[in-house]
Amino acid sequence: MHNRAYLTRGYIFALISAAILATTAIFIRYLTQTYQLPALVLAFWRDGFVTLTLLLVLRWLRPHLLRVSRQHLGYLVAYGFVLALFNASWTESVALNGAALATVLVYCSAGFTALLGWWLLKERLDGIKLLAVAFSLGGCVLVADALNPAAWQTNLAGILTGVLSGLGYAVYTLMGRSASQRGLNPWTTLCYTFGFATLFLLIFNLLPGEFVPGAAGGAANLLWLGKSWVGWGILFLLAAGPTLVGFGMYNTSLIYLPSSVVNLIVTMEPVFTALLAFVLLGEMMTGMQILGGMVILAGVVLLRVSEGRFNKSNGDLFANS
């Protein structure tokens, strides 16, 4: 029954999800600025705390979700590796670009997802999707200030890392769709992928020297925060709060609304992040970067509207995915 109260509940959950997820970059930026915490060390502990929390919650509430058949293990390992690369590049992007810009840049994943979905999963790629791809990638150019030659000299690492985080998010999204097609429970997938991602990030951090940018470079630096219990508390809050609660609200909203509508609402995340970054961190975006962000969001909206019309034409507008 899809009455007004039912739909309103879904919109509320989706908006709460966007607002909570928007704080992720704020936490990361605060930790990297205040404690100079290396990006990959932060990513390792964040994924580790998420895994620990999921293991405890699922063991208590749904222990059967912790069981997975051997035939899916190889896929989950690969999925965890992709998540490790995405989390590493995303955390590094926040450290280099700031919370607001990094969050906007990662949304260029919409364009990458459309292209990769067409290439790898044989998903449709019509005129509207191609226009959305152009909007997403063009917006990234404006946000990264890539038209300015000086930006490539002063922030080359930031530009490349931000775009790579968008590409990583796109691959992660496509692997999530594939996991669903394989019949894997989303909470089981989340637990195992974060677990394997933690192991891969541990390996990255233990590589000697500066082989991997932002890594610990040795076991001793994994305990970078030392006796700073406030720092550890914020790091744990980042994992157990924005990550788990945000995704939990997102999954709950899918009970009441179609996925295309939920995804459209969650595109409010960069707006929330930009506002929070301005109020809490004093970050400001230039007029050109704001325009680029609006272009990226326009591309995302085009994709979601296109998906919604396609679902409606197939008679499953209110199907949960």
GUTI-475407 format. One record per residue (C-alpha): x negated, y, z negated; residue in three letters. Coordinates in nm, 4 decimals. Last residue first. Layout:
ATOM         c1         c2         c3   resn
ATOM          X          Y          Z    ALA
...
END
This chain:
ATOM         c1         c2         c3   resn
ATOM    -1.5713    -0.3490     0.5485    SER
ATOM    -1.2251    -0.2519     0.4416    ASN
ATOM    -0.9589    -0.2397     0.7095    ALA
ATOM    -0.7442     0.0718     0.6976    PHE
ATOM    -0.8036     0.1761     1.0571    LEU
ATOM    -0.7767    -0.1830     1.1758    ASP
ATOM    -0.5478    -0.1647     1.4777    GLY
ATOM    -0.8128    -0.1777     1.7479    ASN
ATOM    -0.7368     0.1748     1.8633    SER
ATOM    -0.7639     0.2868     1.5025    LYS
ATOM    -1.1086     0.1280     1.4669    ASN
ATOM    -1.2336     0.3072     1.7809    PHE
ATOM    -1.0853     0.6360     1.6632    ARG
ATOM    -1.2561     0.6004     1.3245    GLY
ATOM    -1.5882     0.5038     1.4822    GLU
ATOM    -1.5829     0.8122     1.7043    SER
ATOM    -1.4877     1.0305     1.4085    VAL
ATOM    -1.7800     0.8840     1.2131    ARG
ATOM    -2.0289     0.9365     1.4940    LEU
ATOM    -1.9144     1.2921     1.5590    LEU
ATOM    -1.9341     1.3691     1.1854    VAL
ATOM    -2.2923     1.2415     1.1760    VAL
ATOM    -2.3856     1.4617     1.4712    GLY
ATOM    -2.2223     1.7630     1.3080    ALA
ATOM    -2.4201     1.6829     0.9905    LEU
ATOM    -2.7432     1.6952     1.1921    ILE
ATOM    -2.6419     2.0268     1.3535    VAL
ATOM    -2.5544     2.1734     1.0123    MET
ATOM    -2.8946     2.0691     0.8791    GLY
ATOM    -3.0648     2.2298     1.1776    GLY
ATOM    -2.8763     2.5550     1.1170    LEU
ATOM    -2.9862     2.5475     0.7518    ILE
ATOM    -3.3422     2.4893     0.8692    GLN
ATOM    -3.3233     2.7842     1.1088    MET
ATOM    -3.1869     3.0122     0.8341    GLY
ATOM    -3.4712     2.9101     0.6046    THR
ATOM    -3.4133     2.6682     0.3181    MET
ATOM    -3.4691     2.7601    -0.0458    MET
ATOM    -3.5899     2.5507    -0.3378    GLU
ATOM    -3.5585     2.7063    -0.6860    GLY
ATOM    -3.5766     2.3669    -0.8548    LEU
ATOM    -3.2533     2.3544    -1.0566    LEU
ATOM    -3.0183     2.5947    -0.8765    VAL
ATOM    -3.1649     2.5710    -0.5240    PHE
ATOM    -3.2301     2.1963    -0.5437    ALA
ATOM    -2.8788     2.1420    -0.6801    LEU
ATOM    -2.7245     2.3344    -0.3899    LEU
ATOM    -2.9404     2.1576    -0.1297    ALA
ATOM    -2.8641     1.8185    -0.2860    THR
ATOM    -2.4872     1.8816    -0.2826    PHE
ATOM    -2.5007     1.9832     0.0839    VAL
ATOM    -2.7257     1.6891     0.1715    PRO
ATOM    -2.4771     1.4495     0.0016    GLU
ATOM    -2.1657     1.5808     0.1801    MET
ATOM    -2.2323     1.3081     0.4389    THR
ATOM    -2.0710     1.0834     0.1767    VAL
ATOM    -1.7272     1.1980     0.2959    ILE
ATOM    -1.7922     1.0762     0.6507    LEU
ATOM    -1.9218     0.7412     0.5275    ASN
ATOM    -1.6063     0.6959     0.3217    VAL
ATOM    -1.3843     0.7747     0.6216    VAL
ATOM    -1.5658     0.5283     0.8495    SER
ATOM    -1.5637     0.2636     0.5739    SER
ATOM    -1.1851     0.2651     0.5529    PRO
ATOM    -1.0452     0.3910     0.2210    LEU
ATOM    -0.9098     0.2422    -0.1037    TYR
ATOM    -1.1354    -0.0559    -0.1717    ILE
ATOM    -1.4215     0.1215     0.0098    LEU
ATOM    -1.4187     0.3834    -0.2679    SER
ATOM    -1.5353     0.1142    -0.5125    THR
ATOM    -1.8414     0.0360    -0.2991    ASN
ATOM    -1.9425     0.4035    -0.2965    TYR
ATOM    -1.8799     0.4411    -0.6696    MET
ATOM    -2.1088     0.1436    -0.7314    GLY
ATOM    -2.3687     0.2800    -0.4883    PHE
ATOM    -2.3845     0.6027    -0.6870    GLY
ATOM    -2.3755     0.4206    -1.0218    VAL
ATOM    -2.6629     0.1945    -0.9181    LEU
ATOM    -2.8954     0.4459    -0.7518    THR
ATOM    -2.7988     0.7737    -0.9174    PRO
ATOM    -2.7967     0.6310    -1.2727    GLY
ATOM    -2.9858     0.3076    -1.3432    ALA
ATOM    -3.2807     0.3961    -1.1218    ALA
ATOM    -3.3088     0.7700    -1.1813    LEU
ATOM    -3.2275     0.7176    -1.5506    LEU
ATOM    -3.5227     0.4772    -1.5735    PHE
ATOM    -3.7546     0.7417    -1.4254    LEU
ATOM    -3.6094     1.0106    -1.6537    ILE
ATOM    -3.6674     0.7868    -1.9563    GLY
ATOM    -4.0221     0.7045    -1.8472    TRP
ATOM    -4.0990     1.0760    -1.8137    GLY
ATOM    -3.9462     1.1527    -2.1535    VAL
ATOM    -4.1407     0.8645    -2.3026    TRP
ATOM    -4.4674     1.0184    -2.1882    SER
ATOM    -4.6984     0.7612    -2.3451    LYS
ATOM    -4.8688     0.6695    -2.0173    GLY
ATOM    -4.6828     0.8180    -1.7197    LEU
ATOM    -4.9418     0.6793    -1.4770    TRP
ATOM    -4.8938     0.3217    -1.5971    LEU
ATOM    -4.9327     0.1938    -1.2407    LEU
ATOM    -5.2590     0.3905    -1.2367    ASN
ATOM    -5.4470     0.1122    -1.4161    ALA
ATOM    -5.3506    -0.1530    -1.1585    ALA
ATOM    -5.5337     0.0107    -0.8693    GLY
ATOM    -5.4995     0.2582    -0.5814    GLY
ATOM    -5.1738     0.3907    -0.7254    ALA
ATOM    -5.0231     0.4564    -0.3831    ALA
ATOM    -4.9314     0.7950    -0.2361    GLY
ATOM    -5.1045     0.7289     0.0953    PRO
ATOM    -5.1928     0.3570     0.1448    VAL
ATOM    -5.5627     0.2729     0.1877    PHE
ATOM    -5.6549     0.5445    -0.0616    GLU
ATOM    -5.8859     0.3228    -0.2675    GLY
ATOM    -5.7937    -0.0383    -0.3354    PRO
ATOM    -5.4569    -0.2039    -0.2573    LEU
ATOM    -5.2717    -0.2524    -0.5856    LEU
ATOM    -5.0015     0.0020    -0.5049    ASN
ATOM    -4.9049    -0.1607    -0.1754    PHE
ATOM    -4.8878    -0.5026    -0.3457    ILE
ATOM    -4.6601    -0.3652    -0.6192    LEU
ATOM    -4.4463    -0.2024    -0.3501    LEU
ATOM    -4.4070    -0.5442    -0.1851    PHE
ATOM    -4.3015    -0.7041    -0.5147    LEU
ATOM    -4.0521    -0.4253    -0.5906    THR
ATOM    -3.9066    -0.4559    -0.2401    ALA
ATOM    -3.8514    -0.8286    -0.3079    PHE
ATOM    -3.6441    -0.7450    -0.6152    GLY
ATOM    -3.4637    -0.4550    -0.4478    PHE
ATOM    -3.3687    -0.6875    -0.1628    THR
ATOM    -3.2608    -0.9635    -0.4015    TYR
ATOM    -3.0362    -0.7468    -0.6196    CYS
ATOM    -2.8808    -0.5484    -0.3336    LEU
ATOM    -2.8090    -0.8625    -0.1293    THR
ATOM    -2.6395    -1.0295    -0.4245    THR
ATOM    -2.4394    -0.7116    -0.4845    TRP
ATOM    -2.3389    -0.6957    -0.1160    PRO
ATOM    -2.2278    -1.0633    -0.1098    ASN
ATOM    -2.3920    -1.2413     0.1829    LEU
ATOM    -2.1603    -1.3732     0.4558    GLY
ATOM    -2.4161    -1.3609     0.7368    ARG
ATOM    -2.2192    -1.0780     0.8967    GLN
ATOM    -2.2642    -0.8795     0.5750    SER
ATOM    -2.6407    -0.9360     0.5915    ALA
ATOM    -2.6382    -0.8155     0.9541    SER
ATOM    -2.4632    -0.4952     0.8524    ARG
ATOM    -2.7192    -0.4429     0.5773    GLY
ATOM    -2.9998    -0.5095     0.8263    MET
ATOM    -2.8559    -0.2295     1.0400    LEU
ATOM    -2.8520     0.0087     0.7434    THR
ATOM    -3.2130    -0.0738     0.6466    TYR
ATOM    -3.3223    -0.0157     1.0073    VAL
ATOM    -3.1514     0.3265     1.0036    ALA
ATOM    -3.2940     0.4137     0.6608    TYR
ATOM    -3.6441     0.3340     0.7878    GLY
ATOM    -3.5932     0.5581     1.0915    LEU
ATOM    -3.4772     0.8416     0.8672    GLY
ATOM    -3.7743     0.7865     0.6334    SER
ATOM    -4.0018     0.7905     0.9382    LEU
ATOM    -3.8610     1.1318     1.0370    VAL
ATOM    -3.9398     1.2726     0.6919    GLY
ATOM    -4.2849     1.1124     0.6815    THR
ATOM    -4.3768     1.2533     1.0229    LEU
ATOM    -4.2639     1.6054     0.9362    ILE
ATOM    -4.4242     1.6026     0.5905    GLY
ATOM    -4.7570     1.4670     0.7178    ALA
ATOM    -4.7705     1.7319     0.9919    LEU
ATOM    -4.6973     2.0106     0.7439    ASN
ATOM    -4.9621     2.2820     0.7927    THR
ATOM    -5.0913     2.2050     1.1406    GLN
ATOM    -4.7694     2.0728     1.2937    TRP
ATOM    -4.5828     2.3615     1.1301    ALA
ATOM    -4.8121     2.6123     1.3034    ALA
ATOM    -4.6857     2.4982     1.6436    PRO
ATOM    -4.3304     2.6140     1.5503    ASN
ATOM    -4.0746     2.4088     1.7408    LEU
ATOM    -4.1142     2.1361     1.4775    ALA
ATOM    -3.9549     2.3527     1.2078    ASP
ATOM    -3.8745     2.0207     1.0344    ALA
ATOM    -3.5103     2.1285     1.0014    VAL
ATOM    -3.4976     2.2444     1.3648    LEU
ATOM    -3.6487     1.9246     1.5095    VAL
ATOM    -3.4284     1.7136     1.2818    CYS
ATOM    -3.1229     1.8960     1.4150    GLY
ATOM    -3.2188     1.7996     1.7682    GLY
ATOM    -3.2467     1.4334     1.6604    LEU
ATOM    -2.9034     1.4276     1.4976    SER
ATOM    -2.7303     1.6404     1.7622    PHE
ATOM    -2.8750     1.4342     2.0503    ALA
ATOM    -2.7683     1.1123     1.8780    VAL
ATOM    -2.4190     1.2561     1.8266    ALA
ATOM    -2.3996     1.3400     2.1979    LEU
ATOM    -2.5009     0.9821     2.2805    LEU
ATOM    -2.2365     0.8553     2.0400    LYS
ATOM    -1.9699     1.0713     2.2032    ILE
ATOM    -2.0696     0.9499     2.5502    GLY
ATOM    -2.0442     0.5814     2.4615    ASP
ATOM    -2.2910     0.3432     2.2967    LEU
ATOM    -2.1134     0.0207     2.1982    ARG
ATOM    -2.2912    -0.2173     1.9623    GLU
ATOM    -2.5145    -0.4846     2.1148    LYS
ATOM    -2.6756    -0.5585     1.7773    LEU
ATOM    -3.0383    -0.4859     1.8710    LEU
ATOM    -3.0252    -0.2156     2.1399    TRP
ATOM    -2.6862    -0.0578     2.0689    TRP
ATOM    -2.7407    -0.0748     1.6932    GLY
ATOM    -3.0914     0.0664     1.7422    LEU
ATOM    -2.9568     0.3692     1.9294    LEU
ATOM    -2.6651     0.4361     1.6929    ALA
ATOM    -2.8805     0.3775     1.3848    THR
ATOM    -3.1540     0.6115     1.5108    PHE
ATOM    -2.9008     0.8907     1.5580    GLY
ATOM    -2.7465     0.8395     1.2135    ALA
ATOM    -3.0962     0.8084     1.0608    SER
ATOM    -3.1361     1.1825     1.1271    CYS
ATOM    -2.9768     1.1924     0.7824    TYR
ATOM    -3.3206     1.1355     0.6265    VAL
ATOM    -3.4177     1.4859     0.7357    LEU
ATOM    -3.1390     1.6513     0.5334    VAL
ATOM    -3.2396     1.4677     0.2160    THR
ATOM    -3.6086     1.5478     0.2677    ALA
ATOM    -3.5322     1.9157     0.3303    LEU
ATOM    -3.3298     1.9547     0.0098    ALA
ATOM    -3.5538     1.7570    -0.2272    ALA
ATOM    -3.8876     1.9060    -0.1250    GLY
ATOM    -4.0916     1.8392     0.1877    ASN
ATOM    -4.4052     1.6603     0.0630    LEU
ATOM    -4.2825     1.4916    -0.2574    ALA
ATOM    -3.9353     1.4297    -0.1116    VAL
ATOM    -4.0957     1.2780     0.1998    SER
ATOM    -4.3204     1.0547    -0.0128    GLU
ATOM    -4.0121     0.9192    -0.1926    THR
ATOM    -3.8364     0.8553     0.1396    TRP
ATOM    -4.1449     0.6943     0.2981    SER
ATOM    -4.1940     0.4550     0.0043    ALA
ATOM    -3.8218     0.3811    -0.0306    ASN
ATOM    -3.7958     0.3032     0.3417    PHE
ATOM    -4.1072     0.0843     0.3490    LEU
ATOM    -3.9922    -0.1085     0.0411    ALA
ATOM    -3.6408    -0.1441     0.1850    LEU
ATOM    -3.7852    -0.2888     0.5065    VAL
ATOM    -3.9888    -0.5391     0.3025    PHE
ATOM    -3.6792    -0.6298     0.1000    GLY
ATOM    -3.4871    -0.7033     0.4209    TYR
ATOM    -3.7710    -0.9294     0.5370    ALA
ATOM    -3.7588    -1.1161     0.2044    VAL
ATOM    -3.3787    -1.1292     0.2246    LEU
ATOM    -3.3984    -1.2854     0.5719    TYR
ATOM    -3.6426    -1.5508     0.4545    GLY
ATOM    -3.4212    -1.6291     0.1536    LEU
ATOM    -3.0989    -1.6751     0.3517    HIS
ATOM    -3.1481    -2.0426     0.4449    GLN
ATOM    -3.2472    -2.1224     0.0856    ARG
ATOM    -2.8957    -2.0489    -0.0379    SER
ATOM    -2.8418    -1.7686    -0.2887    VAL
ATOM    -2.7430    -1.7822    -0.6545    ARG
ATOM    -2.7439    -1.4552    -0.8467    LEU
ATOM    -2.3819    -1.3900    -0.7516    LEU
ATOM    -2.2762    -1.6919    -0.9601    HIS
ATOM    -2.3822    -1.5055    -1.2751    PRO
ATOM    -2.1044    -1.2454    -1.2321    ARG
ATOM    -2.0605    -1.0406    -1.5518    LEU
ATOM    -2.3585    -1.1067    -1.7789    TRP
ATOM    -2.6138    -1.2361    -1.5304    ARG
ATOM    -2.4895    -0.9739    -1.2840    LEU
ATOM    -2.5480    -0.6900    -1.5331    VAL
ATOM    -2.8880    -0.8156    -1.6519    LEU
ATOM    -3.0207    -0.8907    -1.3023    LEU
ATOM    -2.8869    -0.5612    -1.1677    LEU
ATOM    -3.0593    -0.3616    -1.4418    THR
ATOM    -3.3897    -0.5421    -1.3885    LEU
ATOM    -3.3714    -0.4941    -1.0105    THR
ATOM    -3.2917    -0.1220    -1.0422    VAL
ATOM    -3.5764    -0.0814    -1.2933    PHE
ATOM    -3.8187    -0.2475    -1.0522    GLY
ATOM    -3.6991    -0.0404    -0.7566    ASP
ATOM    -3.7572     0.2813    -0.9513    ARG
ATOM    -4.0848     0.1551    -1.0930    TRP
ATOM    -4.2258     0.0771    -0.7488    PHE
ATOM    -4.0895     0.3952    -0.5847    ALA
ATOM    -4.2512     0.6113    -0.8544    LEU
ATOM    -4.5840     0.4350    -0.8078    VAL
ATOM    -4.5397     0.4771    -0.4335    LEU
ATOM    -4.4874     0.8541    -0.4616    ALA
ATOM    -4.7758     0.9236    -0.6996    PRO
ATOM    -4.6514     1.0898    -1.0228    LEU
ATOM    -4.7800     1.4477    -1.0386    GLN
ATOM    -4.6032     1.4586    -1.3791    TYR
ATOM    -4.3956     1.7724    -1.3352    THR
ATOM    -4.3951     1.7939    -0.9557    GLN
ATOM    -4.3599     1.4259    -0.8651    THR
ATOM    -4.1119     1.3624    -1.1460    LEU
ATOM    -3.8976     1.6681    -1.0676    TYR
ATOM    -3.8918     1.5938    -0.6947    ARG
ATOM    -3.7836     1.2349    -0.7576    ILE
ATOM    -3.5055     1.3392    -0.9968    PHE
ATOM    -3.3778     1.6029    -0.7516    ILE
ATOM    -3.3993     1.3566    -0.4602    ALA
ATOM    -3.1691     1.1145    -0.6422    THR
ATOM    -2.9245     1.3866    -0.7556    THR
ATOM    -2.7381     1.3768    -0.4222    ALA
ATOM    -2.6457     1.0138    -0.4864    LEU
ATOM    -2.4321     1.1293    -0.7800    ILE
ATOM    -2.2473     1.3987    -0.5810    ALA
ATOM    -2.1910     1.1681    -0.2814    ALA
ATOM    -2.0575     0.8877    -0.5045    SER
ATOM    -1.8306     1.1286    -0.6912    ILE
ATOM    -1.6918     1.2426    -0.3550    LEU
ATOM    -1.6300     0.8806    -0.2492    ALA
ATOM    -1.4598     0.7921    -0.5804    PHE
ATOM    -1.2329     1.0983    -0.5557    ILE
ATOM    -1.1454     1.0267    -0.1919    TYR
ATOM    -1.0506     0.6681    -0.2793    GLY
ATOM    -0.8284     0.7796    -0.5657    ARG
ATOM    -0.6577     1.0275    -0.3337    THR
ATOM    -0.5858     0.7427    -0.0895    LEU
ATOM    -0.4011     0.5394    -0.3521    TYR
ATOM    -0.2183     0.8470    -0.4854    ALA
ATOM    -0.1020     0.9343    -0.1320    ARG
ATOM     0.0307     0.5893    -0.0514    ASN
ATOM    -0.1695     0.3173     0.1193    HIS
ATOM     0.0000     0.0000     0.0000    MET
END
